[in-house]
Amino acid sequence: MIESTVPLHTPLFRGERRLRIALVGMPNAGKSTLFKAVSSTSPHTGELAGTHRVYGECIVQIGLDEASVIDLPSIHSLHHLAQDDLAALKYLLWGDERPPVSVHEPDGPPAPFAPPDLIIQVVDATSLESHLELTPELSDLGRPMVIALNMMDAAWERGLHINVRSLSRLLGVAVVPTVALKGHGIAELFTTAVLAVREAARPLPQPASKHIRDSLQRLSHALNRPEINAAFHVPHPLLLMRFAAGDRYFRDELRQHFPALLPELEQLRSEAEQKLPRPLAEELHADRHHRAATLFEAATRMGAPHEGRGWRYWLDELFLHPQWGLVGSLAVFAAVLFVVFEVSVWLDSMTAARLIALAADWQPQSTGGVIGRAVVDGLIGLIGIVVPYMIPLVLLLVALEEAGVMQRIAFVVDRGFHKIGLHGVVAVPFLTGLGCNVPAISAAAKVTSGHERIIASVLITFVPCSARSAIILALAGKYLGGTGVFVIFALTIVVIAVMGRVLAQYHRDLGPGVVQEIPSYALPRWRALWSETWARTSDILTIVTPLLVGGSVVLALLNHVGADAIINTVLTPVTSWWLGLPAVLGVPILFGILRKELSLLMIYQALGTFEIGALLDWVQIMTLLLFLTFYIPCISTFAVMLKSIGRKEALFSVALSVSMALAVSGAVRVALEGTRLFA
């Protein structure tokens, strides 16, 4: 496994020290899209006090740091704000720390958390000039700031070329190009935001034009009093510009708290206005527009639309487009199924199947011989898991990760996984589960933590691995037809979705949101492929091998001493009464936990024929297949779960698996029997 080092920047922003980042922007800038891209599975929403404007808040993991990200309602400008918009400004200024001028307000703080440590202004790159009018106003707040230059792909398609470095230099803030809808630049944006706070970076002052500053000198001096600054607790340039523009809120607060000073301040404002060619508020508005236009012209140029569109663009359209991305994900899903049901089946016939044929004539009668044969069977089963199913599938998925494809699929399906309390990063483990649940759970443990790891591991046990899929295709395909196969797989998806929602509700304190990085496309490196494949499959040797061999020995000894009849009798309430199956299927069902293919072989042996359709009707076959599908995958899966999520949760998963197998198969049996009765 290739080792890498990650530089540790201190202090770490975690726990009580976690950052607070406010997303601010004009309407349709993509602010909420950005928030949803990094959001946790259960973000908190609420209304700013005294308004109907909704905000969103969630904790997001940014490398080793954490941040509480707040999605504020859209703001056109900080000038002449309506009451609902004013609440957003109050949060940016004070958070829940109420200054003296607001203690009399009945609604309390606008939001129940502290003011932001940093502001991310989300800007629509296609309408950059108008959005830049808000930037100097946000700079006056005196907080670290980063600009997310969003919708860069749309700007590029329109022939708008933005010099990001030049714009950053002119504004004195970091400017990060993003395409929030496709995940581009989001990881860099939040990494830059954390760095800006750590370095205490402040935006360059964006003062008004000289003729306005000259006219406001006396007013600025009169406002810059210790008692006023202490009362408002805002940067002086902000207070000056708000009062000069005739902002109703700041003017009313000055009248209420400093009535003796207000006439003088009003007089100085009037004198400043007389020195200008038009009313002060209009002059300030025109000046903001002029400065935004100047910035726009200095940092942009127009070129030919669609310039330089290549294969990377079209691949992103396939994998990251809101609609087409699902098509790309399905294409990868189809590739995984091809490996499982074509390549892996062929490899199985060339490896494990041949070993089984070679060992078929060895039928020992002594206890020692039975144990020896059981050990051989266990090792053959191990080869049958690793060689045909595990290694090819993991190798394929690692190659897709190295190429940058799986990260894009994870981003696209992220919102869907949120509904079951997970993030899109578990897409790879779930796909791996189609081959074998063992490496899938190991992979899930590496990309999740806490309750999300538990949910992912439990749900992966319901993903039909290659062994269970082979049984479904072998029996349902032969006796139930394509409709029966579809119904079984469809029920699997429904059960995973329902159980995910239930587990997400039970584990309400789920982990933080995830900032997913969208890497550049790259050719996989063979050394990295093999080392990562080994890292993901090496647990099979240390954990699964002893249990698989040991379980095989136990089963063989039970058969050797004739205990199978006792087991069938004990399990009669399950097999015959509840599932409506022959009692002789008790042992095959119970010991299917060793490996699911063994279940099919033991079913043939117990019934004494390979044509089970002669002994079981279609309702019984459907019931049997559903039970085997949802029943404990195998002892190997249980062993990996012990390591990944602990004994308590692993046993809970076993109990849940057995309960779901009994409930689903029993309910379907009753429904089918009723349908047949009334048909």
N, C-alpha and C positions, 0 to 999 in steps of 0.2 A: 504493500500500500504506500502510495506517495505521500510523504509528510509535508506539511506546509506550516509556516509560522504566520501568525496574525499580530500586527503591532497593537500594543495595549495603550490606549489613550486615557489619561486620567484627568480629572476625576470621572468615574463612570456615572452616567445619569441613569440610575435604577432606583426602584422602590420609592422612598420619599423624596429622592433627589431627581426623579424622572422629569424630563423636560415637558413643557407645555407649548405646543405649536398650534397657532391659529391659521386656518386657511381662509384667506380673504380674496375677494375678487368681484368683478362686475358680473352681471347675469350672462349665462351661456359661455363662461370662460372655461368650463370643464372642472370647476372646483369640486363639485359633488362626485364627479367621475373619478377624480384623483382620490377622494376620501374613500370611496367604495373599493378602489383597487388595493388599498392598504388596510382596510377595516378589519376588525376582529369579527368573529362569527356572530356576536351579539352586541352591537354598538348601542350605547345609551343615547336616547333622544329626549329632548325637552324643549320648552318654549322659553325664550328670553323674558324675564320678568316684565309684566305689564303689557306684553305683546302677544301676537299669534305667530310670530316668526320662530321657526323651528331650527334648532341647532342639533348637530350630531357630535358625539364624543366617544373615543375609544382609545385603548392603549395599543401602541404599535412597537414591535421589536425592530430596532435598527442596529444590526450587528450586536455588540455587547450592551448597547444602550437601549433605553426605553423612552418613549415619549407619549404623552397624552395629546392626541391630535383632535382639534376642535374644528368642525366644519360650520362656519358662521353663515348666516343668511347673506345673500348678495348685497353689495353696496355699489351704487353708482358713483357717489362722491361723498366726502365728509362735510361738504358745505350744505347748509339749510336742510338738515336731515329731518324727515318726518319722525314722529314719535317712535314708530316701530324700528326704523333704521338707527335712531339715536341710541337704542339699547345696545346695538352691536358696537358702536363707538365707545360707549361707557365700559363695555367689557374689555375692549382693547386698551383702554386707559387704566382701568382700575380693577377689573375682575371682581372678586368678592371683597376687595379691600376698599371700603367706602370712604371717600375723602370727606372733609368737613362740609363741603358745599352740597353733598347729597344725603346727609344723615336725615334730613327731614322728609325725604321721598318715601311714600308709603309702600312701594313695591319691593323694596330691598335691593340687593345687588342683582344685576341682570342675569348672572349665571352663578351656580354654586361652586365655582372653582376659581383659583387665583389667576391673575392676568397672564398672558402668554410671555414666555421667554423669547419667542421668536415669531415673526410673521412670515408666512409664505404667501406672496401675492401671486395668484394664478392669473395669467395673462393670455388672452386669445391672440396668437401670433398673426392671424389673418386680419385682426382689427387692432394692431399694435398701437397706432397713433392715439386712438381714443382711450385705450386702456392705460397708456402712459400718463394720462392726466391724473389718475388716482395715485400714481407712484410717489410724487413729491409730497402729497398729503399724508401718505402712510409713513414716509421718511420723517415727517415732523413729530411722529409719535415717539421717536427716540429709542426704538427697540431694534435689535438685530433683525435683519430682513433678508430673504432670498426670493428671487423671482423665478417662478416656473413658467417658462416660455412655452406654453402649451399649443397643441394642434400644429406642430411644426411640419407635419406631413402635408396638411392642407395648404399651409403657406407656401411650401415648396411646389406643390402642384399648381398654384396660382402664379408662380414665377417670382415670389417675394423672397429675396435672399437677405437674411439678417446676420449681421456681423455680431455674434454673441459677445466676443471679447471686447469689442468697441463699446457696445451697449453697457456691459458690466463696468467698464472703466469710467464711462460718463456718469453712471448712476452711483458708483461706489458700492455696489452690492453684487453678490454672485448671481449670475443668470444661468439657469440650467435648461437646455432645450428638452422638452418632453412631448410625448404623445400618450396622454393618460389612458386613452381608450385602448391602446395596444401595449401599455406597460413600459414603453421606451422612456428611459431617463429617470424613472421614479426612484430607483435605488440610489442613483447619483444625487438626485435632488435631496433626499433625506440625509444622506451622508454629508452633503454640503451644509445642510441646515444644522446638524449637530456640530460640525466643525466651526460654523459661524458663531454659535453660542459659546463654544469652548474658547474661542479666541476673542470673545467679546467684541466682535466686529459690528460697527455701526455704519449705516448708510451715510454717504456724503451729504452734507446740507444741500438742499435744493431751494435756495432763497428766491424770492420774487425778483423781478427786474429792478435795476438800480433806481429808476425814477420812482418806483413804488416804495422801495426801502427808504429813500431819502424823504419821501412825504410822510412816512410813518415813524420817523425817528423820535419825535416828541411823545407820540402815543406809546411807543415801545418803552421809553424811559418811565412814563407814568405807570404803566402796567407792571413793570418789573419791580414789584415791591415784595419784601419777604412775607408779609401777611397774606397777600394775594396768592403767591406761589405755594404757600403752605396750605391755603384753603382749597385750591384747585388740584394741586399735586399733578400738574401736567407740564411738559416742556414749554418754556416761555414762547418760542416761535409759534407753537400750535395755538396758544391762547391769544397771541397777538393777531394771527391770521383769522381766527374764528371771530374775534370781536370786530376786527376791521371789516370783515365780510358781512357784518350785521347778523351773525348767528343768534337766533332767538334764545336758545338754551343758555349760552354763556352770558348773554346780555341780561337775561332774567336773574341768573344766579348772582351776577355782580350787583344788580339792583337790590336783591334780597339781603346779601351779606355785606355789601359795602355801599350803602345808599348815599353816604356823604361823598364818595369818590365818583359816583357815576356821572353827575353833571360835567365834571371836569373831563372825564374820559370821552363823553359824547362830544364835547366841544372840540377836543383834540382830533377826534375822528372826522368831525365836520371840516376842520381846517385842513386836514390831510386830503380830503375829498376835493376841496376847492383848488388844490394844486394839480389835479389830474384832469385830463380832457373829458372824462365821463364819470358817472357814479362809481364809488370805490368797489362795490360788489361786482359791477360789470367789468371794471378794470382788472380785478383779480381773476375773474373767470377768463377773460381774454388772455391774460398773462399765462395762466395754466395751459390754455390751449396752444399758445405760441411756443412755450417751452416743450410741450409734448411733440409738437410738429418739428421743432428743431432737433430733438433727440431722435425722432423717427428718421429724418432725412440724413442725419449723421451716421446712423447705424444700419441703414437698409439700402437696397438697390433692387430694381426690377429687372428680371431676366426672362428667359423663355420658359413657359410652363412645361412641366413633365421633363425637365432637363435631367438626364442621367439615370432614368428609371431602369433598373436591372433585375436580375433574378432574385436578389435578396428582397426587393420590394414585393415581388409576386409571391414569394414564399411567406412573407409576413401577412400578405392579404389572405393566404390560405390558412395560416395557423393563428393569427391574432385578430382577424376581422370578427366583429361581434356575432355575425351569422355564419360566414364561411369558416370561421375558426372551428365550429362544431363539426363541419365536414372534414377538416383536416384531422381533428381528433378521432373521428370515426375511421379515417383512413389508417391511422396508426393502430387503432383498435383492431382493424381487419388484419393488419400485418402481424400483430401479436397472435390473433386466432390462427392465422396461417402457420406460424411457427409451431403453435401448440398442437394443431390437428393435422398438419402435414409433415413438417420436418421432424417434430418430436415423435410422432407415431412411427415414422420410418426409422429413426434412431433407436426407438424402443425395440422394434423388430430385429434390429441388427445387434443389440446388446443384451438387454435383460431377457427378451423372449428366447434367444438362443441359449442363454445360461439356464433358463427354466427347462428347456427341452433336454439339455445335457444332464440335468439333475433329476429328470422325471423318472428314470429307471431305478434310482436309488430309493428303495422303500424299506428302511431298517425296521426291525421288530424289537430290538433290545432298547432299554432306556437310554444307554449311552449313544447308540446310533440315532435314536429319535432326537436327542439333544443336538448331536452333530448336524443332522439334516436341518434342524430348526435354525442353527447358526448360519448355515449356508443360505437358507431361504431368506433370513434377515439381511444378509449381505447382498444377495441378489436384489432384494427389494430396495436396498440403499442405492445400488447402481441404477435400478430402474427409475428412481427419483432424480438422481443427480445428473446422469449422463444425457438422457433424452429430453428431460423437461426443465430442469433447473438451469444448467449451464447455458444452453442456447437462448433461453428466454432472457435471463439476466444479461447475457452478452449483448443481445439486441437492444435492450432498454438502456444499458450503459452507453452503447454507441449512439443512441438517439439523444441521450443527455450530453455527451461530448460534442455532438453536432449542434446543440442548442435547440433541438426540437421539443424535448420533453418540458423544458422550462416554459415554452410558449403554450403548450397544451395545459400545463398547470395554471397559467394565468387565465386562460379562457374559461376553464371549468371551475375556477375559484369560487365564483358567486353561487354556482350550483351546489358545491360542497358545503358552503356556509349554511345551507338549510339543514344539514345533518351535523352541524357543529364542528366542521373540519375546514381546512384550507386546501387549495388546489395542489399544494406540494405533495399530497398523498395520492395524487393520480398515478404516479409511477408505481408505488407499492400495490395499489389496487389492480393495475394491469399485470404486475408480477404475479398476483394471486391467481390469475387465470391459468398460470402454469403450475405454481406450487405456493401454498399459503405460508410455508416456512420462510423462504427468503423475503416474502412480502411483508410479514410481520417484523422481521429484522430491519428491513428498509424503512418501514413506518416508524420504528423506534428511533431511527437516526434523524428523522426530519420533524418529529413532533415531541411534545413533552407534556407532563401533567395529565390532566383529564383528556386532552385531545389524543394523547398516545393510547389511552385506554379505549376510547371510542373507536379509533382507527383499527386497533388490533382486534377488538371484538367484531367489528363489521367485516373485516377481511376474512374472518372464519366463515362467513356466509357467501363469499365469492366462490363460485364453482371452480375448483382447481381442475387440472387436466384429468385427474383420476375420476372425479365425480362427473365431469363432462363426458368422459369416455363411457361411463355406465349409462348416463342419460341417452347418449347417442346410440349406444348398442341396443338398449332395451326399448326406449321410447321410439326411436327411429324405426325399429322393426315391428313393434306391436301397436304403437299409438299414432304413428305417422308424424308428419311435420307439425301438425297442430299441437300434438302432445308435447313435442320438444319445445315449441314456442311457449306454451303455457307454463312449463316448468321453469324456463329461464326468466320469463316475465314475472312469475311469482317471486323468484329470487331477487329481482330488482326491487319489487314492491316491498319485500320484507326488509331489505337493506335500508331503503328509504324510510320506512316506518320506524324501524329500530333506531336509526340514526336520529330521527326527530325526538324519539322518546329519551334516548340517552343524553341528547343535547339539553333537553329540559331538566333531566335529573342532575346533570353536571352543569349547573348554571355558571359557576366560576371558571369559564373556559379561558384559554390562554389569550395572549395579545394578538393583534393583527400582524401580518407578515408583509414585509417589503420584498416582493419578488424581483429578482434581477433577470432581465432579458439579455442574455449574452449575445455576442456576434456569432454568426454561423461559422463553423470550423470543421475541418476533417478530423475524425476521431484518430487518436494516437494509439497504436497497438499496445505499447507498454502500459499506458493508462487504462486501456480496456481490460487487459488481463489482470492487472493488479486490483482494480476496483471490483471486477467480477469475483476474484478470489476473496476479497474482503467481505463481500456480501454473501458468499456461499460457504465460508470456512466453518461457520457454526454447525453445519451439518455433520462434520466429523466429530466435534467435541460434545455435542448435545444429543443429536438425533440417533447416531449410530448405536450407542449403548441401549437406548430405549427400544429402538426398532428390533435389534437382535434379542434383547431380553424379552420383549413382548412375544416375539415369535416362539421363543423357547417355552414360555408359559402356556401359550395356546397349544403347542404340540404335546406338552405333558398332559394337559387336560383331556385332549383327545385320546392320548395313549392309555390313560387310566379309566376312560369311559365316563368322564364327568360331563360330557356335552349333553347327555340326556337330562341330567339334573338341571343344567343351565336352561335348557329349553322349557322344562316344566316350570321353573321359577319365573321365566319371562312370559309365560302364557297370557297373563292379564294384559301385557303390552301387545304381543304379536297377534294373538287370536281375538281377544275381547275388544281391544281398542282399535287396532289396525285392520282386523279382519283377515289376517294372513295365517298360513299354516304354522303350527307351533314349532316345526323343525327349523324355521328360519331364525330362531332366537340366537343361536350361536353365530351365524353369519352376520346378523345385525350388530350384535354386541362387539364382536372382534373385528368389525370393520374399522375400528379406531386404530388398528395397526397400520393398515393401508387400504384405501377404498377398493383397489382392484381385487384385493383378497375377498372382499364382500361378494363380488360377482362370482368369483371362482367357488367360494363356499356355498353360495346359493345354488349353483349348478350341482355341486356335490350333495347338498342336503336334499334337493328335489329329485336327484338321480337322473337328470336329463338336461341337455342344453336348450331344449325347446320348452321353456317355462310357460309359453302361451297355452300349452296343453293342460297345465295344472292351475294356472292363475288367469282370472279374467282381466279385462282392461281396467276395471276399477281397482283391483288389487295391485296391478302393475303400477298404476299411477300413484297409489298410496305408498307402495314400497319405494319408488323412486324419490318421491318427495321427502320421505323420512330419511333416506340415505343422503339426500342433498343437504338437508339442514342439520343432520346429526353431526356430532363431533368430527371434524375433518380427518384427523389422524393423531396418533400419539406424538408424532414429530412436531405437529403444530402446538400441541399442549406444552411440550418441552420448551419450545422457543418462547411461548407466552410466559412461562414461569420466569424466564430470564428477563424478558422485556418489561412486563407489567407487574410481576410479583405473584405470590401464591394466591392471595385473596381474590384479586381480579381475574386470574386465570381460572380459578374454580368457579367464579361467577360466570365467566364466559362459557364454561362447560355446562353449567346449570341452565343458562339461557339457551344454549344450542339444543340441549335435550328438550327443553320446554317448547321451543319453537318447532322442533321436528315433530313432537307429539301433537301440538296444537294445529299446525298447518296441515299435516297429513291426515289427522283425524277429522278436522273440519271439512277438508276437501272430500274425504271418503263419504261423510254423511251427506254432503251436497250432491255428490255423484250418485250415491245410492238412491237419494230422493228423486233425482232426475230420472234415473232408470225405472224407478217404481211408477212414476206418473207418466212416463213416455208411452 
